[in-house]
């Protein structure tokens, strides 16, 4: 078994960054799970992959393409359900200062 890499202080810090509230039991549970994940990754790093070619996808299939054409869209039908709108757009609260 690998020694613990992530302590409770780190789990609390990550939870705070993600704005997730956790009680002490959850912090310990997630800490153990994160350490198990790191242990698995450490085990994977032991594998010799020097003969394995790099790849972008697991399956060797191409992305299906469709004709790029302009359609009418949903327009007024969707906007009629918007809580707030401005002309032909949804109006949402500003999230970036």
HELIX and SHEET records of a PDB file:
HELIX    1   1 UNK A    8  UNK A   17  1                                  10    
HELIX    2   2 UNK A   24  UNK A   44  1                                  21    
HELIX    3   3 UNK A   75  UNK A   79  1                                   5    
SHEET    1   A 2 UNK A  85  UNK A  86  0                                        
SHEET    2   A 2 UNK A  89  UNK A  90 -1                                        
END                                                                             
